Structures are given as structure tokens and as C-alpha cells.
Amino acid sequence: MTTDLAIAVDADSTRDAASEVPVVTVYTAGSACVQCALTEKVLAELGIPFAECDITRDENRAAREYVIGDLGYTRAPVVVVDEHDHWSGFQPGELKRVAAHLGSRP
């Protein structure tokens, strides 16, 4: 079902200020989600490009099904780096790990 993700995320509205290609996707529960906002804030502070997808919106139904059905998460945010590297909740240590990994890339 990973092919549905490209449809669910509006890439034009979710790129960072430098217009870089998103490295991670953050599936959120909307603007009232404090942990989602904190996750996005730390990603921005660490300079990690990300795409945000509010899975409470009807047009993001495919993304919601992916997060709940395929990944098995029931709380937001869900951060997906790749098919093997993902987690839910605000986890600053994981975000720093991703930033350190990206810093070591050529």
C-alpha cells in the first residue's frame, strides 16, 4: 500500500523553506495535536526536510489506512523515514538519530 502515500501527501504544501525534497513524512492528527507540533518543530530546528499529512482529513483516507492498517499505529504523530524506520509519538532521540544519520551522508 506504500504507493498510495504519494497520492495522500500534497508535496507542494509540505516542503520546507529551502524547497528540499522531504526526507521524512509526519502523519499528524491536525493542528490540535501537541506532540505533532513538537515533532515538526524539532524536525525544522534540526534541518530535516519533511512532509506533513493530516490523517484526520477525508482526502487523506489512504494515508490514514496506511498508518493504522499497515503500520499498526493508533496515536499521532507517526514519523516515517522509510519502510523499516518509523515510530509514533514525540521522540526527540529518534529525530536526533535521523539528523545525525543525514549529516553523515555524502
Backbone torsions as a table, in degrees:
resi	resn	phi	psi	omega
1	MET	NA	0.1	-177.7
2	THR	-63.0	-21.6	178.9
3	THR	-67.8	-23.9	179.1
4	ASP	-69.9	-20.6	-175.7
5	LEU	-62.2	-40.0	-179.2
6	ALA	-61.4	-32.9	178.9
7	ILE	-73.5	-36.9	-172.8
8	ALA	-75.9	-24.2	-175.6
9	VAL	-103.0	125.5	176.8
10	ASP	-85.9	93.5	-172.7
11	ALA	-61.0	-33.6	-178.2
12	ASP	-63.4	-32.4	-176.2
13	SER	-95.8	1.2	-173.4
14	THR	-120.6	1.3	179.1
15	ARG	-77.2	155.5	179.9
16	ASP	-76.4	179.1	-174.2
17	ALA	-61.3	-28.5	-179.5
18	ALA	-82.7	-0.3	-179.6
19	SER	58.3	34.1	176.3
20	GLU	-79.2	158.3	175.7
21	VAL	-68.6	131.1	-179.4
22	PRO	-58.0	138.0	178.1
23	VAL	-92.3	-36.6	180.0
24	VAL	-128.7	160.2	173.8
25	THR	-115.1	132.4	177.4
26	VAL	-111.2	113.5	176.4
27	TYR	-89.9	120.2	-173.2
28	THR	-115.7	170.9	175.5
29	ALA	-111.0	33.7	176.1
30	GLY	91.3	-178.3	-173.3
31	SER	-70.1	-18.7	179.6
32	ALA	-81.6	-6.1	-178.3
33	CYS	-82.5	106.6	-177.4
34	VAL	-65.4	-44.9	-180.0
35	GLN	-63.7	-33.2	177.5
36	CYS	-65.2	-47.0	-180.0
37	ALA	-62.2	-41.2	178.5
38	LEU	-64.4	-41.4	178.9
39	THR	-61.3	-46.4	179.6
40	GLU	-64.5	-38.0	178.6
41	LYS	-62.7	-46.6	-179.0
42	VAL	-67.1	-40.6	176.2
43	LEU	-57.1	-45.5	179.3
44	ALA	-63.7	-43.0	179.3
45	GLU	-63.0	-34.3	179.8
46	LEU	-83.0	-5.4	179.3
47	GLY	74.7	26.8	179.5
48	ILE	-94.9	115.1	177.5
49	PRO	-64.3	135.8	-178.9
50	PHE	-143.4	156.8	172.5
51	ALA	-110.8	138.4	178.9
52	GLU	-108.2	136.5	177.9
53	CYS	-134.5	114.1	179.1
54	ASP	-81.7	104.7	-175.1
55	ILE	-79.3	0.9	174.7
56	THR	-84.2	-12.0	-179.2
57	ARG	-82.9	138.6	-177.9
58	ASP	-56.3	-38.8	-177.9
59	GLU	-69.0	-10.4	178.5
60	ASN	-105.8	27.4	-178.4
61	ARG	-57.0	-41.6	-179.3
62	ALA	-62.3	-39.8	178.1
63	ALA	-66.1	-41.8	178.4
64	ARG	-60.5	-43.6	178.5
65	GLU	-64.0	-37.8	177.1
66	TYR	-62.7	-49.0	-177.1
67	VAL	-64.1	-45.5	-176.6
68	ILE	-82.5	-49.4	-175.2
69	GLY	-76.9	-49.8	-175.7
70	ASP	-82.2	-45.4	-177.5
71	LEU	-87.3	-26.1	177.4
72	GLY	84.6	15.0	-179.8
73	TYR	-88.9	144.0	178.9
74	THR	-124.4	4.2	176.1
75	ARG	-134.0	150.2	-177.7
76	ALA	-105.3	158.2	-0.6
77	PRO	-79.8	160.1	170.0
78	VAL	-115.6	123.1	-178.9
79	VAL	-106.7	125.0	-179.9
80	VAL	-120.0	118.1	175.7
81	VAL	-91.4	-47.4	174.4
82	ASP	-156.9	-174.1	-174.3
83	GLU	-65.5	-17.0	-179.6
84	HIS	-110.0	-9.4	-174.2
85	ASP	-124.2	98.5	179.9
86	HIS	-158.0	158.5	-179.9
87	TRP	-159.7	169.8	175.2
88	SER	-121.2	157.3	-179.6
89	GLY	89.3	166.4	176.8
90	PHE	-79.3	111.5	-176.9
91	GLN	-131.1	86.0	-177.0
92	PRO	-57.2	-34.8	179.1
93	GLY	-62.2	-40.4	177.7
94	GLU	-66.9	-40.8	179.2
95	LEU	-63.0	-41.7	177.9
96	LYS	-66.0	-35.9	177.6
97	ARG	-62.1	-45.0	179.4
98	VAL	-63.2	-42.8	179.3
99	ALA	-61.5	-42.0	179.3
100	ALA	-64.9	-39.5	178.2
101	HIS	-63.7	-43.5	179.7
102	LEU	-66.0	-33.6	178.5
103	GLY	-66.8	-22.9	-179.3
104	SER	-92.4	-2.1	179.4
105	ARG	-78.0	146.7	179.7
106	PRO	-68.0	NA	NA
